[in-house]
Amino acid sequence: MAKIDDSRVYISTTYEFSVHFYDLDPVGVMWHGHYVKYMEDARMYLLDQVGYNYDKHIESGYVWPVAKMNLKYKRPLKMGQKVLIVTDLIEYDNCLRINYKMLDKETGELLTTAQTTQLPVDVKTKRPSFSTPEVFVKLVKEYLATHKN
């Protein structure tokens, strides 16, 4: 996996979840496919903060399929473990590029890193757009203007 670039973080959020019995594989750790489910939850939490949830996607005329995903599993997640996912929006000009860091809530240990790239696709034409829809750019800029550190 390519090194995750976090040099430019526009928006960062933290999402928490617990590993449940139904997430486990036969050897008692979280099955690898469930990581993606929680990444989706964390990504939607970030986009909710900006005001661009699934309804807004459709309303704006775009959907955002994942075009690329990289994951690096460093430590297995276990039943009952509380996990924080730090989700960083690092690009939004031509695509959505988001970095994820899964951390043990109690120890802060880094458990998993990931990155997704999503492209805007026009709902009517089903064709990808090669620039981010203005509605999303505007929402990000408004968020940044009101959430200065």
N, C-alpha and C positions, 0 to 999 in steps of 0.2 A: 504494500500500500504506500502510496506517495505520502510524504510528510504533510500533516494537516497544517495549513497556513492559518494562524490566528492573529496575524499582524494587524489586520484591519477588521475590527468587530464593530458593526453598526448597532446591533441590538443583541443583548444577552438576557436570557431568562433561565430560571431553574424550575424544573418539574420534578416532583417526587412520586415514587411508586414503591410498592412492596412486592416481593416475589411470592407468588401463591403456589399452592400444591399443583394446580392445573397447568402451571407454566413449566413444570419439571420434566426432564427426560428420564429414561429408565435408571440412570446412575445418580439421580437426585440433584442435578444442577439444572438451571434454566436452559431449556432447549434453544439452540442458536436462532431459530426462526422467530422466537418471541421477542428478541431484541428489537427487531424491526417494528413490531407492534408498539412498543413503548417509545421508540424514536418518533413514530408517527404521532403519538399522543403529545410528546414534547414539542414537536414541530407545530402542531395545531395550537398548542398553548402559546407559543411564540407569536404565531400569526393572529391569534385572538387578541393579544395585547396590542397589536398594530391596528386591529379592527378589520381584518381580512380573513374571516372564517370561510368555511365551505360555501355557505349561502352567498357571501360576497364574491367568491370566485365565480360562481355561475352567473350572478347578477352582472358582473363586469364583463361576461362573455368569454371567460378563460378558465381552463382547468390546468393543473400543474403536475403532470405525471413525473415520476422519478425517472431520470435518464441515466443516472450513474449513482452507485452506492459503494462505499468502501467501509469495511468494519475490521477492527483489530481487537480480538478478544484477549485481554491480558490476564484476567482472573475470572473464574466462574462465579455466577450469581447463585445464591442458595436460598432455599425456602425461608421465608420470614425476613430476609434481608431488606433493609430500607435503602433505597438507591435514589440518588439525585442525578438528574440529567441536566447538565449545563448545555444550553443550546445557543449557539452564536450564529447570527446572520452575518456572513462575511462578504457576500456579493448579492446585488439585486439589480444591476444594470441590464444584463442580458439574460440572466437566469437567476434562480434562487440557489445559492450555495450556502449550506449550513453545516457547521461543525458540531459534533456531539461529544461530550465527555461524561461517562457514567462513573459516579463516585460512590463509595460506601458512605452513607450518611454519618455513621458514628466515627469512622476513622479517617475519612477523607481520601482513602486509598483509591487510586485510579484503576478502574475495572475494565473499561472498554472505551475505545475511541472510534469515531465514525465520521463520515462526511457524505452528504447527499447533494446532488445537483438535480434541479427540476427546471423544466422548460415550459414556458407558457404555450398552450395550444388553444387556438380559436375554437370555441364550442360549435359554431355554425359550419365552418369550413373543414374542421378537423386537422388543420395545418398548423405546424409550429410557428410561433412568432420569434423573430430574432432580436426582439427588444422587449423589455418588461413593460406591460401595460401601464399607461400613465396613472391610472387609478391607484395602483399599488405603489408606484414611486411617490405619489402625493401623500399617501397614508404613512409611508416610512418617514418622509421628510417632516410631516406633522408630528409624528411620534418623537423623532429626534429633537425637534424644536421644543417640545414640552417635557422631555426627560433628560435634560442636560445634567451632567454630574457637577 
